Amino acid sequence: MTLRVAVVTSSRADWSHLRRPVAALHDHPELDPILVATAAMVDHEYGAAIAEVEAEGYEVLHRIPCLGGDRDVDMAASGGRAQLGFAQCFAELRPDVALVTADRFEMLAPAIAAMTMRIPIIHVEGGEASLGVIDHAIRNALTQLASIHMVTTKKAAHRLRRMGEEMWRIHQVGAASLDTFVHDPDVGDEEVSNAVGQPIDPSTILVAVHPVTLDEDPIAQGRAVFTALENIDAPMVVCFPNADAGGRALREIGASFCAVRPSATQVVNLPPRIWWGCLRRASVLVGNSSSGVMESTTAGLPAIDVGNRQEGRERGANVLSVPAEPSAIRAALSQAQSEAFRASCQDTQSPYGDGTAAMKMAKILADLPDRKTLLKKNVIPLFDENDNAFNPACGGD
C-alpha cells in the first residue's frame, strides 16, 4: 500500500531542506509525496519560488496563498487564512500523513488542520533553538502536535526526549539541506553570476538578515548590519528577508543600500543549487540567517552570526557570533576574512550531519506504524512524586 504524504513548503528556505527528500520519496515505490505550497512560496512579492519547484519537474496542484501586510497583526491574520486553506486542502486530499518543517509561523496552520482531522504529522527539524524569535515557540508547538520527529542533531533529539516524546518517535537524520551540497554537482560560475547579477568570488560578502520578531523593533539588528557594511569596499549580495513583521521595511533598507553601490545587488530568491554555489565561492556570510549556522560549515565558509536571532542554535567553529553592534560586526569581518581563519574553516565539522538525510527520511516514512499507533501519544514520566528526575533522558544538555 502506498503512503500518501502531504509535503508542505512555505518558503525558499524550507524548499532547500525539502528538495532532496521529496526526490527520495518520489523514487520510493511505497511513498507518494504530494506537494502543497503556501505563504512566500506562492506570493509574487516574495518571488513565488514555486516556479523553482516546477522547474525541477514537480507538480504542485495545491496552492494556499495567505500573506498580507508587514505587521505582527498581519502575521496573525495570515495564519488564519492559511488555516482555512489547509482545512479545505486536506479535506480534498485526505493524505495518510502531513510533513511540516522547522519553525515558520505559517506551518502551524497545516499542523492544526492535520491534527484536528486525525492525520499524523511528521515534523522535520524539531528540538533546535532560535531564542530571539517567535519561531522557537512555534517549533516547540509543532513538536507537541507531531507524531514523528526527524531531527538534525543529537542535542535536538535529546531536547525532545526531555519534552516527554517517546524515543521511538525521534529519528536523528541530519539537515537535509546539506544533501544538495553533497549530492548535486556544483553549478558553473556563469550560472551563478547570471542568477545573482554579478560574479561571485572570494571577495564577495553575502548578506542575509531577517526581522527579529521578539524585539520591539524587529529590524534594529538588521540596520546595525547595514551600518557596519556602509564603508566596506567589496562586492555584496543582499538576500531578501523573510515574510515576517518588519520584512518589507528591512527589504527597503537593503534596496537603498544596494542602490548606491554598483557592486551590490539584492536578490529575491535563489534556488538551492545557486545558493550553494554562492556559499562555495564567497568570502563570508554576514547576518542572522539559519543558513549561517546550518549550512556555511559544510561549505567551509566563514560566517558572522549577528545578534540573538539564532541564539541557542548549534554551530561550527567557522561561525563568529557577535552582538548587533556595527563595531563588533566590522571586527568580526576582519577576523573572518583573514587568511588563517579562512583556512581553518575548511576542516570544520558540521553538527548537522553529512548530507545523507533524504534517504533516511524516506525509509522512516516507508516503515511507519499504523495511524492509530502514531496518533496516540503517551505521557512519559520524567520525575517521581518528589520531583526527582529518574528518566535519564531528561538530563541536562
C-alpha positions in Angstrom: 0.0 0.0 0.0 1.4 3.4 -1.0 1.7 6.1 1.8 0.3 9.5 0.6 2.5 12.2 2.1 1.3 15.8 2.0 4.6 17.8 2.0 4.1 21.4 2.9 6.5 24.1 1.6 6.2 27.7 2.5 9.4 29.4 1.6 12.6 29.3 -0.5 14.4 28.3 2.8 12.3 25.2 3.6 12.4 24.1 -0.1 16.2 23.9 0.2 15.6 21.4 3.0 12.9 19.5 1.2 14.1 19.1 -2.5 16.3 16.1 -1.9 13.8 14.4 0.5 11.0 14.9 -2.0 13.1 13.3 -4.7 13.8 10.4 -2.4 10.1 10.0 -1.6 9.3 10.1 -5.4 11.8 7.3 -6.0 10.5 5.1 -3.3 7.9 2.6 -4.5 5.8 2.7 -1.3 5.6 6.5 -1.0 3.6 9.1 -2.8 4.6 12.7 -2.0 2.0 15.4 -2.7 3.4 19.0 -2.6 1.3 21.7 -1.0 2.7 25.3 -1.3 1.7 28.3 0.8 2.9 31.7 2.0 6.0 33.1 0.4 6.3 30.1 -1.8 3.3 31.2 -3.9 3.4 35.0 -3.2 4.8 37.0 -6.1 6.0 39.8 -3.8 8.5 37.2 -2.4 9.4 35.8 -5.8 6.9 32.9 -5.9 9.6 30.4 -5.6 7.1 27.7 -6.5 8.4 28.2 -10.1 11.7 26.7 -9.0 9.9 23.6 -7.7 8.1 23.2 -11.0 11.3 23.8 -13.0 12.7 20.6 -11.3 9.8 18.6 -12.7 7.4 18.5 -9.7 3.7 19.2 -10.0 2.2 21.5 -7.4 -1.6 21.5 -7.8 -2.4 22.7 -4.2 -1.5 26.3 -3.5 -2.7 28.2 -0.5 -2.0 32.0 -0.5 -2.2 33.6 2.9 0.3 36.5 3.2 -0.6 40.2 3.6 0.9 43.2 5.3 4.1 43.9 7.3 2.9 44.0 10.9 2.5 41.4 13.7 -1.3 41.5 13.3 -0.8 40.7 9.6 1.2 37.6 10.5 -1.6 36.6 12.8 -4.2 37.1 10.1 -2.1 35.2 7.6 -2.1 32.2 9.9 -5.9 32.3 10.0 -6.2 32.4 6.2 -3.7 29.6 5.9 -5.7 27.6 8.5 -8.9 27.7 6.3 -7.0 26.9 3.2 -5.3 23.8 4.7 -8.6 22.5 6.1 -10.1 22.6 2.7 -7.0 21.2 1.1 -6.7 18.2 3.5 -10.4 17.5 3.2 -9.9 17.0 -0.5 -6.6 15.2 -0.3 -7.1 13.1 2.8 -3.3 12.3 3.0 -2.1 9.5 5.2 0.4 11.8 6.9 1.4 15.5 6.6 5.0 16.6 6.7 5.9 20.1 8.1 9.3 21.7 8.5 11.1 23.7 11.1 9.5 26.8 12.7 7.8 29.2 10.4 4.6 30.7 11.7 2.6 29.5 8.7 3.5 25.9 9.5 1.1 25.9 12.4 -1.9 26.0 10.0 -1.3 22.7 8.3 -0.3 21.1 11.6 -3.5 22.2 13.3 -5.6 21.2 10.3 -3.9 17.8 10.2 -4.2 17.3 14.0 -8.0 18.0 14.1 -8.5 15.8 11.0 -6.7 12.9 12.6 -3.8 13.0 10.1 -0.5 12.1 11.7 2.1 14.8 11.5 5.8 14.3 10.6 7.9 17.2 11.9 11.3 17.9 10.5 13.9 19.8 12.5 12.3 19.8 15.9 14.4 20.2 19.1 16.5 23.1 17.8 16.7 26.6 19.4 16.4 30.1 18.0 15.7 32.1 21.1 15.5 35.6 19.6 12.3 34.9 17.5 8.8 33.6 17.8 10.0 30.7 15.7 11.3 28.9 18.8 7.9 28.7 20.4 6.4 27.6 17.1 8.9 24.8 16.7 8.1 23.5 20.1 4.4 23.7 19.4 4.8 21.7 16.3 6.7 19.1 18.4 3.7 18.7 20.6 1.4 18.2 17.7 3.7 15.8 15.8 3.7 12.0 15.8 7.2 11.5 14.3 10.2 13.8 14.7 13.1 13.8 12.2 15.8 15.9 13.9 19.1 17.2 12.7 21.4 16.7 15.7 22.0 14.5 18.8 21.3 17.5 21.0 18.0 18.2 19.3 16.9 14.6 19.8 17.9 14.9 23.5 15.7 18.0 23.9 12.7 16.2 22.5 13.2 13.4 25.0 13.3 16.0 27.7 10.0 17.3 26.4 8.4 13.9 27.0 8.5 12.5 23.5 8.8 8.7 23.2 12.2 7.6 22.0 10.7 5.5 19.1 9.2 8.7 17.6 12.6 10.5 17.4 14.9 9.9 14.4 18.2 11.7 14.0 18.7 12.2 10.3 20.8 15.4 9.9 19.9 18.5 7.9 18.5 17.6 4.5 19.7 21.0 3.0 23.2 19.6 3.2 22.2 16.8 0.8 22.2 19.3 -2.1 25.8 20.2 -1.4 26.9 16.6 -1.1 25.0 15.0 -4.0 24.4 17.8 -6.6 27.2 18.9 -8.8 28.4 22.5 -8.3 26.8 24.9 -10.7 29.1 26.8 -13.1 30.4 30.3 -12.5 28.3 31.8 -15.3 25.1 30.3 -13.9 25.8 31.7 -10.5 26.6 35.1 -12.0 23.5 35.2 -14.1 21.3 34.4 -11.2 22.8 36.9 -8.8 23.5 39.7 -11.2 27.3 39.8 -10.7 30.2 37.4 -10.4 30.7 35.7 -7.0 34.3 35.3 -6.0 36.5 35.2 -2.8 36.0 39.0 -2.3 32.2 38.8 -2.2 30.2 39.3 1.0 26.9 37.6 1.3 24.3 39.4 3.5 21.3 37.6 4.9 19.3 39.4 7.6 15.8 38.8 8.8 13.5 40.6 11.3 13.9 39.6 14.9 10.3 39.0 15.8 10.6 39.1 19.6 12.2 42.5 19.6 10.1 45.7 20.0 11.9 47.0 16.9 12.3 43.8 14.7 14.6 45.5 12.2 17.0 47.2 14.5 19.6 44.4 14.3 19.3 44.5 10.5 20.0 48.2 10.5 23.1 47.5 12.5 24.4 45.1 9.9 23.9 47.6 7.0 25.5 50.3 9.1 28.5 48.1 9.7 28.9 47.4 6.0 28.5 51.0 4.8 32.2 51.8 4.3 33.3 48.3 3.3 34.7 48.3 -0.3 33.7 44.8 -1.5 31.1 43.3 -3.8 28.0 42.2 -1.9 24.9 40.1 -2.5 21.9 41.0 -0.2 19.2 38.4 0.2 15.5 39.2 0.7 14.3 39.0 4.3 11.6 36.5 5.4 7.9 37.3 5.2 7.7 38.4 8.9 6.7 41.6 10.6 9.2 44.2 9.6 10.3 42.3 6.5 9.2 44.9 4.0 10.9 47.7 5.8 14.1 45.7 6.1 13.9 44.9 2.4 13.7 48.6 1.6 16.8 49.3 3.7 18.6 46.6 1.7 17.4 48.0 -1.6 18.6 51.5 -0.6 21.9 50.1 0.4 22.4 48.4 -2.9 21.1 51.4 -5.0 24.2 53.5 -4.3 26.7 50.7 -4.7 27.4 49.4 -8.2 28.9 46.2 -6.9 26.0 45.4 -4.6 22.8 43.5 -5.7 19.7 42.5 -3.8 18.2 39.1 -4.8 14.6 37.9 -4.1 15.1 34.1 -4.5 18.0 31.9 -5.2 17.4 28.2 -6.0 19.1 25.9 -3.5 21.9 24.9 -6.0 22.6 28.5 -6.8 22.7 29.4 -3.1 25.2 26.6 -2.5 27.2 27.9 -5.5 27.4 31.3 -3.6 28.4 29.7 -0.4 31.2 27.8 -2.2 32.6 30.9 -3.8 32.1 33.9 -1.4 34.3 35.4 1.2 32.0 35.4 4.2 28.3 35.3 5.1 27.0 38.1 7.4 23.6 38.3 9.1 21.2 36.3 11.2 20.0 33.6 8.9 19.9 30.0 9.9 22.0 29.3 6.8 24.9 31.0 8.5 24.9 28.4 11.2 23.5 25.3 9.5 25.0 25.4 6.0 28.1 27.6 6.0 30.1 25.0 7.9 29.6 22.3 5.2 30.7 24.8 2.6 33.8 25.7 4.5 32.7 29.4 4.5 33.4 31.9 7.3 30.1 33.2 8.8 29.2 36.0 11.2 26.1 35.4 13.2 24.8 38.8 14.3 22.5 39.4 17.4 20.3 36.9 19.2 18.0 35.6 16.4 19.9 32.3 16.2 20.7 32.2 19.9 20.8 28.6 21.2 21.4 27.0 17.8 24.3 24.7 17.4 27.1 25.9 15.2 30.6 25.0 13.8 33.9 26.7 14.6 33.6 28.7 11.3 30.8 30.8 12.8 31.7 34.0 14.7 28.9 35.2 17.0 28.7 38.9 17.7 26.2 41.4 19.2 24.3 43.6 16.8 26.7 46.5 17.0 28.4 47.9 13.9 31.9 48.0 15.5 31.6 44.3 16.7 30.4 43.3 13.2 33.3 45.0 11.5 35.9 43.5 13.9 34.4 40.0 13.2 34.5 40.7 9.4 38.2 41.5 9.6 38.8 38.2 11.5 36.6 36.1 9.2 38.4 37.4 6.1 41.9 36.7 7.4 43.8 34.0 5.6 44.4 32.0 8.8 40.7 31.9 9.7 39.5 31.1 6.2 42.0 28.2 6.1 40.7 26.9 9.4 37.1 26.8 8.1 37.9 24.2 5.5 38.3 21.4 8.1 35.5 22.4 10.5 33.0 19.6 11.2 29.2 20.4 11.0 26.9 19.3 13.8 24.2 18.9 11.2 25.2 15.7 9.6 26.9 14.5 6.4 24.3 15.1 3.7 22.5 11.7 3.8 19.2 12.8 5.4 16.9 12.3 2.4 17.3 8.5 2.1 16.9 8.1 5.9 13.7 10.2 5.8 12.2 8.1 3.0 13.0 4.8 4.9 11.4 6.2 8.1 8.2 7.1 6.3 8.0 3.8 4.5 8.3 1.9 7.8 5.8 3.9 9.8 3.4 2.1 12.2 -0.3 2.3 11.7 -2.2 5.5 12.1 -3.8 4.6 15.5 -0.3 4.0 17.0 1.0 7.2 15.5 -1.8 9.4 16.9 -1.9 8.0 20.4 0.9 9.9 22.2 1.7 8.6 25.7 2.8 10.7 28.6 6.4 9.8 29.6 7.1 10.5 33.3 10.3 12.4 33.8 10.1 12.9 37.5 8.9 10.9 40.5 6.4 12.2 43.1 9.3 14.1 44.9 10.2 15.9 41.7 13.4 13.8 41.4 14.5 13.0 37.8 14.5 9.3 37.3 14.4 9.1 33.5 18.0 9.5 32.2 16.5 11.1 29.0 15.7 14.3 31.0 19.3 15.0 31.9 20.9 18.3 31.0 22.2 19.3 27.6 
